Amino acid sequence: MKKKLRLGLIGGGPNSWIGNAHRIASRLDDEYEIVAGVVSRDIKINKSFGAHIGIDRSRCYKNFKELCS
C-alpha cells in the first residue's frame, strides 16, 4: 500500500468556494490526506470547521507560523 502525502491547509474556511474545490480535488486520486490546517483567523471557527472536514482539533493551529513550526 502506497503511503499518502499529508497536507496542511492554509485558508479555505467555511465560506470559501475555492477552498472547498481544492479539498475535493486533493481527495480525487486518494493519494493525499488533509491532517492539519489554519482555515480561519478565528481559532474557534478554525477548530470547529477543521473538525467538520476531518482535521483533529489538536492539529488546527492559530496561524501559519504555528502550523509550519
PDB file with SEQRES, HELIX, SHEET and CRYST1 records, atoms N, CA, C and O in Angstrom:
SEQRES   1 A   69  MET LYS LYS LYS LEU ARG LEU GLY LEU ILE GLY GLY GLY          
SEQRES   2 A   69  PRO ASN SER TRP ILE GLY ASN ALA HIS ARG ILE ALA SER          
SEQRES   3 A   69  ARG LEU ASP ASP GLU TYR GLU ILE VAL ALA GLY VAL VAL          
SEQRES   4 A   69  SER ARG ASP ILE LYS ILE ASN LYS SER PHE GLY ALA HIS          
SEQRES   5 A   69  ILE GLY ILE ASP ARG SER ARG CYS TYR LYS ASN PHE LYS          
SEQRES   6 A   69  GLU LEU CYS SER                                              
HELIX    1 AA1 TRP A   17  ARG A   27  1                                  11    
HELIX    2 AA2 ILE A   43  HIS A   52  1                                  10    
HELIX    3 AA3 ARG A   57  ARG A   59  5                                   3    
HELIX    4 AA4 PHE A   64  CYS A   68  1                                   5    
SHEET    1 AA1 2 LEU A   5  ILE A  10  0                                        
SHEET    2 AA1 2 TYR A  32  VAL A  38  1                                        
CRYST1    1.000    1.000    1.000  90.00  90.00  90.00 P 1           1          
ATOM      1  N   MET A   1       0.833  -1.192   0.000  1.00  0.00           N  
ATOM      2  CA  MET A   1       0.000   0.000   0.000  1.00  0.00           C  
ATOM      3  C   MET A   1       0.872   1.247   0.000  1.00  0.00           C  
ATOM      4  O   MET A   1       1.778   1.375   0.823  1.00  0.00           O  
ATOM      5  N   LYS A   2       0.606   2.148  -0.903  1.00  0.00           N  
ATOM      6  CA  LYS A   2       1.365   3.391  -1.024  1.00  0.00           C  
ATOM      7  C   LYS A   2       0.960   4.377   0.080  1.00  0.00           C  
ATOM      8  O   LYS A   2      -0.227   4.564   0.347  1.00  0.00           O  
ATOM      9  N   LYS A   3       1.942   4.994   0.708  1.00  0.00           N  
ATOM     10  CA  LYS A   3       1.691   5.956   1.768  1.00  0.00           C  
ATOM     11  C   LYS A   3       1.171   7.265   1.170  1.00  0.00           C  
ATOM     12  O   LYS A   3       1.689   7.735   0.157  1.00  0.00           O  
ATOM     13  N   LYS A   4       0.145   7.856   1.798  1.00  0.00           N  
ATOM     14  CA  LYS A   4      -0.443   9.107   1.322  1.00  0.00           C  
ATOM     15  C   LYS A   4       0.405  10.304   1.747  1.00  0.00           C  
ATOM     16  O   LYS A   4       1.027  10.292   2.809  1.00  0.00           O  
ATOM     17  N   LEU A   5       0.421  11.324   0.912  1.00  0.00           N  
ATOM     18  CA  LEU A   5       1.054  12.593   1.237  1.00  0.00           C  
ATOM     19  C   LEU A   5       0.147  13.325   2.219  1.00  0.00           C  
ATOM     20  O   LEU A   5      -1.057  13.438   1.991  1.00  0.00           O  
ATOM     21  N   ARG A   6       0.717  13.816   3.299  1.00  0.00           N  
ATOM     22  CA  ARG A   6      -0.064  14.517   4.322  1.00  0.00           C  
ATOM     23  C   ARG A   6      -0.051  16.011   4.045  1.00  0.00           C  
ATOM     24  O   ARG A   6       1.009  16.615   3.885  1.00  0.00           O  
ATOM     25  N   LEU A   7      -1.253  16.608   3.990  1.00  0.00           N  
ATOM     26  CA  LEU A   7      -1.397  18.019   3.653  1.00  0.00           C  
ATOM     27  C   LEU A   7      -1.796  18.849   4.861  1.00  0.00           C  
ATOM     28  O   LEU A   7      -2.527  18.387   5.737  1.00  0.00           O  
ATOM     29  N   GLY A   8      -1.304  20.084   4.896  1.00  0.00           N  
ATOM     30  CA  GLY A   8      -1.746  21.093   5.847  1.00  0.00           C  
ATOM     31  C   GLY A   8      -2.358  22.245   5.061  1.00  0.00           C  
ATOM     32  O   GLY A   8      -1.731  22.776   4.144  1.00  0.00           O  
ATOM     33  N   LEU A   9      -3.580  22.633   5.418  1.00  0.00           N  
ATOM     34  CA  LEU A   9      -4.277  23.709   4.719  1.00  0.00           C  
ATOM     35  C   LEU A   9      -3.975  25.061   5.338  1.00  0.00           C  
ATOM     36  O   LEU A   9      -3.849  25.183   6.556  1.00  0.00           O  
ATOM     37  N   ILE A  10      -3.860  26.058   4.506  1.00  0.00           N  
ATOM     38  CA  ILE A  10      -3.808  27.444   4.955  1.00  0.00           C  
ATOM     39  C   ILE A  10      -4.885  28.160   4.156  1.00  0.00           C  
ATOM     40  O   ILE A  10      -4.786  28.299   2.936  1.00  0.00           O  
ATOM     41  N   GLY A  11      -5.923  28.615   4.867  1.00  0.00           N  
ATOM     42  CA  GLY A  11      -7.071  29.245   4.220  1.00  0.00           C  
ATOM     43  C   GLY A  11      -8.110  28.211   3.827  1.00  0.00           C  
ATOM     44  O   GLY A  11      -7.963  27.021   4.108  1.00  0.00           O  
ATOM     45  N   GLY A  12      -9.166  28.685   3.170  1.00  0.00           N  
ATOM     46  CA  GLY A  12     -10.203  27.776   2.693  1.00  0.00           C  
ATOM     47  C   GLY A  12     -11.244  27.446   3.732  1.00  0.00           C  
ATOM     48  O   GLY A  12     -11.734  26.318   3.790  1.00  0.00           O  
ATOM     49  N   GLY A  13     -11.591  28.427   4.560  1.00  0.00           N  
ATOM     50  CA  GLY A  13     -12.560  28.226   5.625  1.00  0.00           C  
ATOM     51  C   GLY A  13     -13.982  27.977   5.150  1.00  0.00           C  
ATOM     52  O   GLY A  13     -14.212  27.701   3.972  1.00  0.00           O  
ATOM     53  N   PRO A  14     -14.944  28.076   6.077  1.00  0.00           N  
ATOM     54  CA  PRO A  14     -16.321  27.668   5.806  1.00  0.00           C  
ATOM     55  C   PRO A  14     -17.012  28.377   4.645  1.00  0.00           C  
ATOM     56  O   PRO A  14     -17.874  27.774   4.006  1.00  0.00           O  
ATOM     57  N   ASN A  15     -16.679  29.603   4.349  1.00  0.00           N  
ATOM     58  CA  ASN A  15     -17.342  30.334   3.264  1.00  0.00           C  
ATOM     59  C   ASN A  15     -16.494  30.428   2.007  1.00  0.00           C  
ATOM     60  O   ASN A  15     -16.778  31.238   1.124  1.00  0.00           O  
ATOM     61  N   SER A  16     -15.474  29.621   1.922  1.00  0.00           N  
ATOM     62  CA  SER A  16     -14.554  29.677   0.791  1.00  0.00           C  
ATOM     63  C   SER A  16     -14.932  28.663  -0.283  1.00  0.00           C  
ATOM     64  O   SER A  16     -14.815  27.456  -0.070  1.00  0.00           O  
ATOM     65  N   TRP A  17     -15.381  29.148  -1.424  1.00  0.00           N  
ATOM     66  CA  TRP A  17     -15.716  28.265  -2.533  1.00  0.00           C  
ATOM     67  C   TRP A  17     -14.459  27.572  -3.051  1.00  0.00           C  
ATOM     68  O   TRP A  17     -14.470  26.361  -3.275  1.00  0.00           O  
ATOM     69  N   ILE A  18     -13.392  28.316  -3.241  1.00  0.00           N  
ATOM     70  CA  ILE A  18     -12.173  27.740  -3.809  1.00  0.00           C  
ATOM     71  C   ILE A  18     -11.517  26.765  -2.827  1.00  0.00           C  
ATOM     72  O   ILE A  18     -10.906  25.782  -3.245  1.00  0.00           O  
ATOM     73  N   GLY A  19     -11.643  27.037  -1.516  1.00  0.00           N  
ATOM     74  CA  GLY A  19     -11.118  26.105  -0.527  1.00  0.00           C  
ATOM     75  C   GLY A  19     -11.804  24.755  -0.633  1.00  0.00           C  
ATOM     76  O   GLY A  19     -11.156  23.711  -0.554  1.00  0.00           O  
ATOM     77  N   ASN A  20     -13.117  24.781  -0.814  1.00  0.00           N  
ATOM     78  CA  ASN A  20     -13.870  23.536  -0.978  1.00  0.00           C  
ATOM     79  C   ASN A  20     -13.427  22.807  -2.244  1.00  0.00           C  
ATOM     80  O   ASN A  20     -13.241  21.591  -2.234  1.00  0.00           O  
ATOM     81  N   ALA A  21     -13.261  23.551  -3.323  1.00  0.00           N  
ATOM     82  CA  ALA A  21     -12.816  22.941  -4.580  1.00  0.00           C  
ATOM     83  C   ALA A  21     -11.445  22.289  -4.416  1.00  0.00           C  
ATOM     84  O   ALA A  21     -11.221  21.195  -4.935  1.00  0.00           O  
ATOM     85  N   HIS A  22     -10.531  22.937  -3.708  1.00  0.00           N  
ATOM     86  CA  HIS A  22      -9.200  22.379  -3.502  1.00  0.00           C  
ATOM     87  C   HIS A  22      -9.242  21.138  -2.612  1.00  0.00           C  
ATOM     88  O   HIS A  22      -8.510  20.178  -2.855  1.00  0.00           O  
ATOM     89  N   ARG A  23     -10.094  21.149  -1.581  1.00  0.00           N  
ATOM     90  CA  ARG A  23     -10.210  19.958  -0.719  1.00  0.00           C  
ATOM     91  C   ARG A  23     -10.730  18.775  -1.517  1.00  0.00           C  
ATOM     92  O   ARG A  23     -10.219  17.663  -1.392  1.00  0.00           O  
ATOM     93  N   ILE A  24     -11.746  19.014  -2.337  1.00  0.00           N  
ATOM     94  CA  ILE A  24     -12.296  17.942  -3.165  1.00  0.00           C  
ATOM     95  C   ILE A  24     -11.233  17.429  -4.132  1.00  0.00           C  
ATOM     96  O   ILE A  24     -11.045  16.220  -4.267  1.00  0.00           O  
ATOM     97  N   ALA A  25     -10.541  18.341  -4.800  1.00  0.00           N  
ATOM     98  CA  ALA A  25      -9.522  17.948  -5.776  1.00  0.00           C  
ATOM     99  C   ALA A  25      -8.390  17.157  -5.122  1.00  0.00           C  
ATOM    100  O   ALA A  25      -7.870  16.215  -5.721  1.00  0.00           O  
ATOM    101  N   SER A  26      -8.008  17.525  -3.912  1.00  0.00           N  
ATOM    102  CA  SER A  26      -6.911  16.811  -3.246  1.00  0.00           C  
ATOM    103  C   SER A  26      -7.291  15.381  -2.887  1.00  0.00           C  
ATOM    104  O   SER A  26      -6.417  14.544  -2.666  1.00  0.00           O  
ATOM    105  N   ARG A  27      -8.587  15.096  -2.827  1.00  0.00           N  
ATOM    106  CA  ARG A  27      -9.042  13.751  -2.459  1.00  0.00           C  
ATOM    107  C   ARG A  27      -9.367  12.877  -3.675  1.00  0.00           C  
ATOM    108  O   ARG A  27      -9.587  11.676  -3.518  1.00  0.00           O  
ATOM    109  N   LEU A  28      -9.401  13.442  -4.863  1.00  0.00           N  
ATOM    110  CA  LEU A  28      -9.834  12.699  -6.042  1.00  0.00           C  
ATOM    111  C   LEU A  28      -9.004  11.454  -6.338  1.00  0.00           C  
ATOM    112  O   LEU A  28      -9.563  10.398  -6.632  1.00  0.00           O  
ATOM    113  N   ASP A  29      -7.704  11.559  -6.265  1.00  0.00           N  
ATOM    114  CA  ASP A  29      -6.871  10.397  -6.605  1.00  0.00           C  
ATOM    115  C   ASP A  29      -6.473   9.579  -5.381  1.00  0.00           C  
ATOM    116  O   ASP A  29      -5.722   8.611  -5.501  1.00  0.00           O  
ATOM    117  N   ASP A  30      -6.969   9.959  -4.210  1.00  0.00           N  
ATOM    118  CA  ASP A  30      -6.751   9.220  -2.963  1.00  0.00           C  
ATOM    119  C   ASP A  30      -5.269   9.047  -2.620  1.00  0.00           C  
ATOM    120  O   ASP A  30      -4.875   8.037  -2.037  1.00  0.00           O  
ATOM    121  N   GLU A  31      -4.455  10.036  -2.983  1.00  0.00           N  
ATOM    122  CA  GLU A  31      -3.037   9.990  -2.640  1.00  0.00           C  
ATOM    123  C   GLU A  31      -2.655  11.025  -1.584  1.00  0.00           C  
ATOM    124  O   GLU A  31      -1.496  11.107  -1.179  1.00  0.00           O  
ATOM    125  N   TYR A  32      -3.640  11.817  -1.140  1.00  0.00           N  
ATOM    126  CA  TYR A  32      -3.395  12.880  -0.173  1.00  0.00           C  
ATOM    127  C   TYR A  32      -4.342  12.737   1.002  1.00  0.00           C  
ATOM    128  O   TYR A  32      -5.452  12.223   0.866  1.00  0.00           O  
ATOM    129  N   GLU A  33      -3.881  13.203   2.166  1.00  0.00           N  
ATOM    130  CA  GLU A  33      -4.707  13.210   3.365  1.00  0.00           C  
ATOM    131  C   GLU A  33      -4.523  14.563   4.041  1.00  0.00           C  
ATOM    132  O   GLU A  33      -3.393  14.964   4.318  1.00  0.00           O  
ATOM    133  N   ILE A  34      -5.617  15.274   4.311  1.00  0.00           N  
ATOM    134  CA  ILE A  34      -5.549  16.567   4.991  1.00  0.00           C  
ATOM    135  C   ILE A  34      -5.476  16.295   6.485  1.00  0.00           C  
ATOM    136  O   ILE A  34      -6.406  15.734   7.065  1.00  0.00           O  
ATOM    137  N   VAL A  35      -4.368  16.695   7.109  1.00  0.00           N  
ATOM    138  CA  VAL A  35      -4.132  16.341   8.511  1.00  0.00           C  
ATOM    139  C   VAL A  35      -3.968  17.542   9.444  1.00  0.00           C  
ATOM    140  O   VAL A  35      -3.923  17.369  10.662  1.00  0.00           O  
ATOM    141  N   ALA A  36      -3.877  18.750   8.895  1.00  0.00           N  
ATOM    142  CA  ALA A  36      -3.677  19.931   9.732  1.00  0.00           C  
ATOM    143  C   ALA A  36      -4.157  21.159   8.973  1.00  0.00           C  
ATOM    144  O   ALA A  36      -4.360  21.113   7.760  1.00  0.00           O  
ATOM    145  N   GLY A  37      -4.335  22.261   9.702  1.00  0.00           N  
ATOM    146  CA  GLY A  37      -4.737  23.445   8.982  1.00  0.00           C  
ATOM    147  C   GLY A  37      -4.930  24.691   9.816  1.00  0.00           C  
ATOM    148  O   GLY A  37      -5.040  24.654  11.041  1.00  0.00           O  
ATOM    149  N   VAL A  38      -4.966  25.798   9.090  1.00  0.00           N  
ATOM    150  CA  VAL A  38      -5.346  27.114   9.580  1.00  0.00           C  
ATOM    151  C   VAL A  38      -6.352  27.614   8.542  1.00  0.00           C  
ATOM    152  O   VAL A  38      -5.964  28.229   7.549  1.00  0.00           O  
ATOM    153  N   VAL A  39      -7.626  27.355   8.765  1.00  0.00           N  
ATOM    154  CA  VAL A  39      -8.632  27.690   7.760  1.00  0.00           C  
ATOM    155  C   VAL A  39      -9.330  29.007   8.048  1.00  0.00           C  
ATOM    156  O   VAL A  39     -10.101  29.490   7.219  1.00  0.00           O  
ATOM    157  N   SER A  40      -9.068  29.605   9.230  1.00  0.00           N  
ATOM    158  CA  SER A  40      -9.682  30.874   9.616  1.00  0.00           C  
ATOM    159  C   SER A  40      -8.770  31.611  10.576  1.00  0.00           C  
ATOM    160  O   SER A  40      -7.956  30.996  11.264  1.00  0.00           O  
ATOM    161  N   ARG A  41      -8.904  32.927  10.623  1.00  0.00           N  
ATOM    162  CA  ARG A  41      -8.151  33.724  11.610  1.00  0.00           C  
ATOM    163  C   ARG A  41      -8.741  33.566  13.000  1.00  0.00           C  
ATOM    164  O   ARG A  41      -8.056  33.787  13.998  1.00  0.00           O  
ATOM    165  N   ASP A  42     -10.001  33.186  13.067  1.00  0.00           N  
ATOM    166  CA  ASP A  42     -10.699  32.981  14.337  1.00  0.00           C  
ATOM    167  C   ASP A  42     -10.471  31.529  14.781  1.00  0.00           C  
ATOM    168  O   ASP A  42     -10.914  30.597  14.109  1.00  0.00           O  
ATOM    169  N   ILE A  43      -9.786  31.341  15.902  1.00  0.00           N  
ATOM    170  CA  ILE A  43      -9.416  29.999  16.346  1.00  0.00           C  
ATOM    171  C   ILE A  43     -10.627  29.117  16.612  1.00  0.00           C  
ATOM    172  O   ILE A  43     -10.563  27.909  16.383  1.00  0.00           O  
ATOM    173  N   LYS A  44     -11.739  29.692  17.093  1.00  0.00           N  
ATOM    174  CA  LYS A  44     -12.943  28.896  17.335  1.00  0.00           C  
ATOM    175  C   LYS A  44     -13.501  28.352  16.023  1.00  0.00           C  
ATOM    176  O   LYS A  44     -13.853  27.176  15.931  1.00  0.00           O  
ATOM    177  N   ILE A  45     -13.578  29.218  15.005  1.00  0.00           N  
ATOM    178  CA  ILE A  45     -14.039  28.781  13.684  1.00  0.00           C  
ATOM    179  C   ILE A  45     -13.054  27.775  13.113  1.00  0.00           C  
ATOM    180  O   ILE A  45     -13.449  26.762  12.535  1.00  0.00           O  
ATOM    181  N   ASN A  46     -11.782  28.058  13.277  1.00  0.00           N  
ATOM    182  CA  ASN A  46     -10.733  27.175  12.765  1.00  0.00           C  
ATOM    183  C   ASN A  46     -10.893  25.756  13.318  1.00  0.00           C  
ATOM    184  O   ASN A  46     -10.885  24.788  12.558  1.00  0.00           O  
ATOM    185  N   LYS A  47     -11.038  25.635  14.636  1.00  0.00           N  
ATOM    186  CA  LYS A  47     -11.165  24.308  15.255  1.00  0.00           C  
ATOM    187  C   LYS A  47     -12.486  23.637  14.885  1.00  0.00           C  
ATOM    188  O   LYS A  47     -12.518  22.436  14.614  1.00  0.00           O  
ATOM    189  N   SER A  48     -13.565  24.402  14.874  1.00  0.00           N  
ATOM    190  CA  SER A  48     -14.874  23.841  14.551  1.00  0.00           C  
ATOM    191  C   SER A  48     -14.940  23.361  13.103  1.00  0.00           C  
ATOM    192  O   SER A  48     -15.357  22.234  12.836  1.00  0.00           O  
ATOM    193  N   PHE A  49     -14.528  24.220  12.170  1.00  0.00           N  
ATOM    194  CA  PHE A  49     -14.584  23.844  10.764  1.00  0.00           C  
ATOM    195  C   PHE A  49     -13.545  22.776  10.444  1.00  0.00           C  
ATOM    196  O   PHE A  49     -13.802  21.868   9.654  1.00  0.00           O  
ATOM    197  N   GLY A  50     -12.382  22.886  11.054  1.00  0.00           N  
ATOM    198  CA  GLY A  50     -11.360  21.853  10.863  1.00  0.00           C  
ATOM    199  C   GLY A  50     -11.888  20.480  11.250  1.00  0.00           C  
ATOM    200  O   GLY A  50     -11.707  19.511  10.512  1.00  0.00           O  
ATOM    201  N   ALA A  51     -12.541  20.393  12.407  1.00  0.00           N  
ATOM    202  CA  ALA A  51     -13.123  19.123  12.843  1.00  0.00           C  
ATOM    203  C   ALA A  51     -14.204  18.668  11.863  1.00  0.00           C  
ATOM    204  O   ALA A  51     -14.326  17.477  11.575  1.00  0.00           O  
ATOM    205  N   HIS A  52     -14.981  19.610  11.358  1.00  0.00           N  
ATOM    206  CA  HIS A  52     -16.044  19.292  10.395  1.00  0.00           C  
ATOM    207  C   HIS A  52     -15.484  18.632   9.129  1.00  0.00           C  
ATOM    208  O   HIS A  52     -16.127  17.753   8.556  1.00  0.00           O  
ATOM    209  N   ILE A  53     -14.309  19.045   8.697  1.00  0.00           N  
ATOM    210  CA  ILE A  53     -13.718  18.476   7.474  1.00  0.00           C  
ATOM    211  C   ILE A  53     -12.732  17.344   7.773  1.00  0.00           C  
ATOM    212  O   ILE A  53     -12.035  16.867   6.877  1.00  0.00           O  
ATOM    213  N   GLY A  54     -12.679  16.920   9.041  1.00  0.00           N  
ATOM    214  CA  GLY A  54     -11.897  15.742   9.376  1.00  0.00           C  
ATOM    215  C   GLY A  54     -10.519  15.976   9.955  1.00  0.00           C  
ATOM    216  O   GLY A  54      -9.740  15.031  10.085  1.00  0.00           O  
ATOM    217  N   ILE A  55     -10.196  17.211  10.306  1.00  0.00           N  
ATOM    218  CA  ILE A  55      -8.898  17.508  10.930  1.00  0.00           C  
ATOM    219  C   ILE A  55      -9.067  17.403  12.442  1.00  0.00           C  
ATOM    220  O   ILE A  55     -10.007  17.966  13.002  1.00  0.00           O  
ATOM    221  N   ASP A  56      -8.171  16.693  13.095  1.00  0.00           N  
ATOM    222  CA  ASP A  56      -8.196  16.608  14.557  1.00  0.00           C  
ATOM    223  C   ASP A  56      -8.054  18.018  15.129  1.00  0.00           C  
ATOM    224  O   ASP A  56      -7.232  18.801  14.653  1.00  0.00           O  
ATOM    225  N   ARG A  57      -8.853  18.342  16.148  1.00  0.00           N  
ATOM    226  CA  ARG A  57      -8.826  19.693  16.742  1.00  0.00           C  
ATOM    227  C   ARG A  57      -7.423  20.095  17.194  1.00  0.00           C  
ATOM    228  O   ARG A  57      -7.066  21.271  17.130  1.00  0.00           O  
ATOM    229  N   SER A  58      -6.634  19.134  17.647  1.00  0.00           N  
ATOM    230  CA  SER A  58      -5.275  19.440  18.104  1.00  0.00           C  
ATOM    231  C   SER A  58      -4.349  19.825  16.951  1.00  0.00           C  
ATOM    232  O   SER A  58      -3.255  20.337  17.189  1.00  0.00           O  
ATOM    233  N   ARG A  59      -4.770  19.586  15.706  1.00  0.00           N  
ATOM    234  CA  ARG A  59      -3.965  19.918  14.529  1.00  0.00           C  
ATOM    235  C   ARG A  59      -4.508  21.146  13.798  1.00  0.00           C  
ATOM    236  O   ARG A  59      -4.114  21.421  12.665  1.00  0.00           O  
ATOM    237  N   CYS A  60      -5.423  21.892  14.454  1.00  0.00           N  
ATOM    238  CA  CYS A  60      -5.952  23.147  13.915  1.00  0.00           C  
ATOM    239  C   CYS A  60      -5.215  24.287  14.626  1.00  0.00           C  
ATOM    240  O   CYS A  60      -5.422  24.521  15.817  1.00  0.00           O  
ATOM    241  N   TYR A  61      -4.378  24.973  13.904  1.00  0.00           N  
ATOM    242  CA  TYR A  61      -3.472  25.944  14.507  1.00  0.00           C  
ATOM    243  C   TYR A  61      -4.004  27.368  14.394  1.00  0.00           C  
ATOM    244  O   TYR A  61      -4.868  27.651  13.564  1.00  0.00           O  
ATOM    245  N   LYS A  62      -3.475  28.275  15.246  1.00  0.00           N  
ATOM    246  CA  LYS A  62      -3.987  29.640  15.249  1.00  0.00           C  
ATOM    247  C   LYS A  62      -3.393  30.510  14.147  1.00  0.00           C  
ATOM    248  O   LYS A  62      -3.968  31.546  13.815  1.00  0.00           O  
ATOM    249  N   ASN A  63      -2.259  30.117  13.572  1.00  0.00           N  
ATOM    250  CA  ASN A  63      -1.685  30.881  12.466  1.00  0.00           C  
ATOM    251  C   ASN A  63      -0.729  29.978  11.673  1.00  0.00           C  
ATOM    252  O   ASN A  63      -0.369  28.887  12.115  1.00  0.00           O  
ATOM    253  N   PHE A  64      -0.339  30.455  10.511  1.00  0.00           N  
ATOM    254  CA  PHE A  64       0.511  29.633   9.637  1.00  0.00           C  
ATOM    255  C   PHE A  64       1.890  29.375  10.220  1.00  0.00           C  
ATOM    256  O   PHE A  64       2.492  28.337   9.945  1.00  0.00           O  
ATOM    257  N   LYS A  65       2.400  30.309  11.024  1.00  0.00           N  
ATOM    258  CA  LYS A  65       3.715  30.099  11.630  1.00  0.00           C  
ATOM    259  C   LYS A  65       3.691  28.913  12.587  1.00  0.00           C  
ATOM    260  O   LYS A  65       4.617  28.104  12.620  1.00  0.00           O  
ATOM    261  N   GLU A  66       2.613  28.826  13.365  1.00  0.00           N  
ATOM    262  CA  GLU A  66       2.468  27.715  14.298  1.00  0.00           C  
ATOM    263  C   GLU A  66       2.304  26.392  13.528  1.00  0.00           C  
ATOM    264  O   GLU A  66       2.873  25.370  13.910  1.00  0.00           O  
ATOM    265  N   LEU A  67       1.539  26.425  12.466  1.00  0.00           N  
ATOM    266  CA  LEU A  67       1.346  25.235  11.635  1.00  0.00           C  
ATOM    267  C   LEU A  67       2.667  24.732  11.066  1.00  0.00           C  
ATOM    268  O   LEU A  67       2.921  23.528  11.050  1.00  0.00           O  
ATOM    269  N   CYS A  68       3.498  25.640  10.607  1.00  0.00           N  
ATOM    270  CA  CYS A  68       4.731  25.281   9.919  1.00  0.00           C  
ATOM    271  C   CYS A  68       5.929  25.041  10.824  1.00  0.00           C  
ATOM    272  O   CYS A  68       6.993  24.647  10.346  1.00  0.00           O  
ATOM    273  N   SER A  69       5.776  25.271  12.112  1.00  0.00           N  
ATOM    274  CA  SER A  69       6.941  25.093  13.013  1.00  0.00           C  
ATOM    275  C   SER A  69       7.036  23.684  13.546  1.00  0.00           C  
ATOM    276  O   SER A  69       7.951  23.373  14.309  1.00  0.00           O  
TER     277      SER A  69                                                      
END                                                                             
